[in-house]
């Protein structure tokens, strides 16, 4: 039995795509394949013109630093680091100069509406703000694709609406955004909606 089976689709720049599925349906596995976090038993995955499945682990990690941003349900922020330090961490870890990483982090925080909160620690931020820091971290640098796995799972309705509106704005700016979610709110912001059942993916019609 395969977690995902015979999946084939293409997503263009500037599209926001949602992927719906119950727990165990295979959607997290599919997201991990797109992000280069899991290996495919067969087939290929291409992101921004690069065949992820042909890369070694170091090359995939470089893709996640430079091209593919990942947002987790649990924001995964480091408690001892400020918001700006959390955002700049991937670039610093990748060898960027601290000054450059700091400037890029400030720009990413501005994009998500947190320009004035970069010096705050995670426990000084609301749940919605922490998730926006997670989005900023996924944006820092010249990212072309944003992968978000259940990004509103721990948020209330108002913060969920705000986060989906932000993702819509980012897609309108040219970013490719792929969201795995249970949240019905996501549909109103999506260009395309997919569902996954027992590893099989199908596309649903989206109301104009």
Secondary structure, DSSP 8 states (H G I E B T S, - for coil): --SS-S------TT-EEEEE--TTSSHHHHHHHHHTSS--SSS--EETTEEGGGS-HHHHHHHHHHTEEEE-SS----TTSBHHHHHHHHHHHTT--HHHHHHHHHHHHHHTT-TT-TT-BGGGS-HHHHHHHHHHHHHTTT--EEEEESTTTTS-HHHHHHHHHHHHHHHHTT-EEEEEE--GGGGGG-SEEEEEETTEEEEE----
